[in-house]
Amino acid sequence: MPHIVIKTISGPSKKQLQQAAEQIAAIVNQTMGKPEKYISVSVEEYSFDQWEGVYNEFIKDKDNVLVKPGYTDPVTFK
């Protein structure tokens, strides 16, 4: 605890994903006071074609999404 899931469109390198995961874990440690040994971060990559489904299931109209994206159309990103 806690476990953080990064859902993203494929593209970033493994190195970039690793760096992002490590930085997110460090921020959770700093802001929530959770020891890093208890923090896990996973990455789920999706194609552009799959993103609309991800948006509709996990982002759109969800109260637990604390930082909303700047788009409402997951196909055009407008």
C-alpha positions in Angstrom: 0.0 0.0 0.0 -0.4 2.2 -1.8 -0.3 0.8 -5.3 -0.4 3.4 -8.2 -1.3 2.5 -11.7 -0.1 4.6 -14.7 -2.4 4.1 -17.7 -0.8 5.6 -20.8 -0.8 5.5 -24.6 2.2 3.5 -25.8 5.2 5.5 -26.7 7.5 6.4 -23.8 10.6 4.3 -23.5 11.1 1.8 -20.7 13.6 4.2 -19.2 11.1 7.0 -19.2 8.4 4.9 -17.6 10.8 3.7 -15.0 11.8 7.3 -14.2 8.2 8.4 -14.0 7.3 5.5 -11.7 10.3 6.2 -9.4 9.4 9.9 -9.2 5.8 9.2 -8.5 6.8 6.8 -5.7 9.1 9.5 -4.2 6.3 12.1 -4.3 3.8 9.7 -2.6 6.5 9.1 0.0 7.0 12.8 0.6 3.4 14.0 0.5 1.6 11.1 2.1 4.4 9.9 4.4 4.3 6.3 3.1 7.7 4.5 3.2 8.9 3.8 -0.3 9.2 0.1 0.6 5.4 0.0 0.8 4.8 1.8 -2.5 4.4 0.0 -5.8 3.8 1.5 -9.3 2.7 -0.4 -12.4 2.3 0.8 -16.0 -0.4 -0.3 -18.4 0.2 0.8 -22.0 -2.6 1.2 -24.6 -2.9 2.0 -28.3 -4.6 5.1 -29.5 -7.5 2.9 -30.6 -7.9 1.5 -27.1 -7.7 4.9 -25.3 -11.4 5.8 -25.7 -12.3 2.7 -23.7 -9.8 3.5 -21.0 -11.1 7.1 -20.8 -14.8 6.0 -20.6 -14.1 3.3 -18.0 -11.6 5.0 -15.7 -11.6 8.8 -16.3 -14.9 10.1 -17.6 -17.3 11.3 -14.8 -15.3 9.5 -12.1 -15.2 11.3 -8.7 -11.9 9.6 -7.8 -10.0 11.3 -10.7 -8.5 14.2 -8.8 -6.6 15.7 -11.8 -8.9 15.9 -14.8 -7.5 15.9 -18.3 -7.8 19.0 -20.5 -9.9 17.2 -23.1 -13.4 15.6 -23.2 -13.0 13.7 -26.5 -10.6 10.8 -26.1 -10.4 10.3 -29.9 -9.4 13.9 -30.9 -8.1 14.9 -27.5 -10.0 18.2 -27.7 
